[in-house]
Amino acid sequence: MEGIKSSSSDDQVHVVPFVAKTYSMVCEPRTDAIIRWGRDNNSFVVLDLPRFSQILLPSYFKHNNFSSFIRQLNTYGFRKVDPGQWEFAHEFFLRGETRLLPLIVRRRKKGCHGGKAEDYLEAEDGEEETLFREVARLGREQRAIREELDDMSKRLVATERRPQQMVSFLIKVAQDPELLPRLVLSKKEQRKQQQKQQQQQQQVAGDEKRWLWADNSSSLPPLPQSLLEFQSREIMTPIIPQEAAAAAAAISSDSELISSITNEHHVGAPCSQRFFFPGFVDHEEAEECVAYPFSLLGQIFF
């Protein structure tokens, strides 16, 4: 963009490009919602800082750094008018007075000490830090206000909804007088259903515990084979008292004695001369011979 030219008596004086672009940006009526002239037309105000940094600065200055724009204003002698808003003024920056724009030049500080340039740069850095802090503070305040407004709008909607719900409920009750008893009964039924479900859940939990106990008992390891054989021997072997064992031994010895006597007297003897002891002779042999003492009578009874 070419600088604005101002005609004097003999020659033409060019306006600094930064000042010319700033003047054109402020005079543009389509951007009055973002930046515009002040109340007395001797200053300009940035109304929407985010949009100014995102839209206008890239269009006019090929960057979106607001702090760099502020630094340039300070370099050309602009000052901040109102601490509460982004309003800047210069004695030669007036609305409609383009002939004064060439008088706005870069400010140079002169002094007797050689370190004045460094002091000037440090002052600019301090102003930049102040601007950054102020921008950050304003951003935090804006976010807090926005969150508070959102919260208030939600509460307002909820407050407006409650009376509407009450009115609609009263209308339903007026139209149907049995609505309230039905609601009470339905709540009682819901409580009963909940109690029944709880009892069923408790019963199922008890059954699961019993099933788990049965599964654990059935999963015990089997007894060793040696222990099983020992138990079977203990079961099959009868336990005989000492007195019964002695009596059995005596009976066994008597039977052996009787057997020896009968063998000595009856072997080879005729049937009439034999005598038998019941329980020690076979039944068939006893039937063939007449038992003693009937054999002595010559079998007169037969």
Backbone hydrogen bonds, N-H to C=O, Kabsch-Sander energy under -0.5 kcal/mol:
donor,donor_aa,acceptor,acceptor_aa,energy
6,S,13,V,-1.9
8,S,11,D,-1.9
13,V,6,S,-2.0
15,V,4,I,-1.3
20,A,16,V,-2.6
21,K,17,P,-2.6
22,T,18,F,-2.1
23,Y,19,V,-2.4
24,S,20,A,-2.3
25,M,21,K,-2.3
26,V,22,T,-2.2
27,C,23,Y,-2.2
28,E,24,S,-0.9
31,T,28,E,-1.1
32,D,29,P,-1.3
34,I,31,T,-1.5
35,I,31,T,-3.0
36,R,45,V,-1.8
38,G,43,S,-3.5
41,N,38,G,-1.0
44,F,88,F,-2.3
45,V,36,R,-2.9
46,V,86,W,-2.8
47,L,34,I,-2.8
47,L,45,V,-0.7
48,D,34,I,-1.3
49,L,47,L,-0.6
52,F,48,D,-2.2
53,S,49,L,-2.4
54,Q,50,P,-2.1
55,I,51,R,-2.6
56,L,51,R,-0.9
57,L,52,F,-2.4
59,S,55,I,-1.1
60,Y,56,L,-2.2
61,F,57,L,-3.0
62,K,57,L,-0.6
62,K,58,P,-0.6
63,H,57,L,-0.8
66,F,64,N,-0.9
69,F,65,N,-1.4
70,I,66,F,-2.3
71,R,67,S,-2.2
72,Q,68,S,-2.0
73,L,69,F,-2.0
74,N,70,I,-2.3
75,T,71,R,-2.0
76,Y,72,Q,-1.7
77,G,74,N,-1.1
78,F,73,L,-2.7
79,R,89,A,-2.1
81,V,87,E,-2.9
85,Q,82,D,-1.2
86,W,46,V,-0.6
87,E,82,D,-0.6
87,E,85,Q,-1.8
88,F,44,F,-2.4
89,A,79,R,-2.1
90,H,42,N,-0.7
93,F,90,H,-1.2
94,L,92,F,-1.0
95,R,41,N,-2.2
97,E,94,L,-1.3
98,T,96,G,-0.8
100,L,97,E,-1.1
101,L,98,T,-1.0
103,L,100,L,-1.5
104,I,101,L,-2.0
105,V,103,L,-1.0
107,R,75,T,-3.0
116,K,113,H,-0.8
119,D,115,G,-1.7
120,Y,116,K,-2.3
121,L,117,A,-2.1
122,E,118,E,-2.3
123,A,119,D,-2.2
124,E,120,Y,-2.1
125,D,121,L,-2.3
126,G,122,E,-2.2
127,E,123,A,-2.2
128,E,124,E,-2.3
129,E,125,D,-2.3
130,T,126,G,-2.1
131,L,127,E,-2.4
132,F,128,E,-2.5
133,R,129,E,-2.4
134,E,130,T,-2.3
135,V,131,L,-2.7
136,A,132,F,-2.5
137,R,133,R,-2.4
138,L,134,E,-2.6
139,G,135,V,-2.3
140,R,136,A,-2.2
141,E,137,R,-2.5
142,Q,138,L,-2.5
143,R,139,G,-2.2
144,A,140,R,-2.5
145,I,141,E,-2.5
146,R,142,Q,-2.3
147,E,143,R,-2.5
148,E,144,A,-2.3
149,L,145,I,-2.4
150,D,146,R,-2.2
151,D,147,E,-2.3
152,M,148,E,-2.5
153,S,149,L,-2.4
154,K,150,D,-2.1
155,R,151,D,-2.3
156,L,152,M,-2.3
157,V,153,S,-2.2
158,A,154,K,-2.3
159,T,155,R,-2.5
160,E,156,L,-2.3
161,R,157,V,-1.6
162,R,158,A,-1.5
164,Q,160,E,-1.0
165,Q,161,R,-2.2
166,M,162,R,-2.4
167,V,163,P,-2.6
168,S,164,Q,-2.3
169,F,165,Q,-2.2
170,L,166,M,-2.5
171,I,167,V,-2.2
172,K,168,S,-1.9
173,V,169,F,-2.3
174,A,170,L,-2.4
175,Q,171,I,-2.0
176,D,172,K,-2.2
179,L,176,D,-1.7
180,L,177,P,-0.5
182,R,178,E,-1.7
183,L,179,L,-2.2
184,V,180,L,-2.4
185,L,181,P,-2.6
186,S,182,R,-2.6
187,K,183,L,-2.0
188,K,184,V,-2.1
189,E,185,L,-2.8
190,Q,186,S,-2.2
191,R,187,K,-2.2
192,K,188,K,-2.4
193,Q,189,E,-2.8
194,Q,190,Q,-2.3
195,Q,191,R,-2.4
196,K,192,K,-2.8
197,Q,193,Q,-2.6
198,Q,194,Q,-2.2
199,Q,195,Q,-2.4
200,Q,196,K,-2.6
201,Q,197,Q,-2.4
202,Q,198,Q,-2.3
203,Q,199,Q,-2.6
204,V,200,Q,-2.7
205,A,201,Q,-2.2
206,G,202,Q,-2.2
207,D,203,Q,-2.6
208,E,204,V,-2.3
209,K,205,A,-1.9
210,R,206,G,-2.2
211,W,207,D,-2.7
212,L,208,E,-2.3
213,W,209,K,-2.1
214,A,210,R,-2.5
215,D,211,W,-2.5
216,N,212,L,-2.1
217,S,213,W,-2.2
218,S,214,A,-2.3
219,S,215,D,-1.0
220,L,217,S,-1.2
228,L,224,P,-1.6
229,E,225,Q,-2.3
230,F,226,S,-2.0
231,Q,227,L,-2.0
232,S,228,L,-2.0
233,R,229,E,-2.1
234,E,230,F,-1.9
235,I,231,Q,-1.8
236,M,232,S,-2.3
237,T,233,R,-1.9
240,I,238,P,-0.7
245,A,241,P,-1.7
246,A,242,Q,-1.9
247,A,243,E,-2.1
248,A,244,A,-2.0
249,A,245,A,-1.8
250,A,246,A,-1.9
251,I,247,A,-2.3
252,S,248,A,-1.9
253,S,249,A,-1.8
254,D,250,A,-2.2
255,S,251,I,-2.2
256,E,252,S,-1.4
257,L,253,S,-1.8
258,I,254,D,-2.4
259,S,255,S,-1.9
260,S,256,E,-1.8
261,I,257,L,-1.9
262,T,258,I,-2.4
263,N,259,S,-1.6
264,E,260,S,-1.6
265,H,261,I,-1.9
266,H,262,T,-1.6
267,V,263,N,-1.1
269,A,266,H,-1.2
273,Q,270,P,-0.7
274,R,271,C,-0.8
280,F,277,F,-2.2
286,A,282,D,-1.5
287,E,283,H,-1.3
288,E,284,E,-1.4
289,C,285,E,-1.3
294,F,291,A,-1.1
295,S,291,A,-0.6
296,L,293,P,-1.4
297,L,294,F,-0.8
298,G,295,S,-0.9
299,Q,294,F,-1.2
302,F,299,Q,-1.2
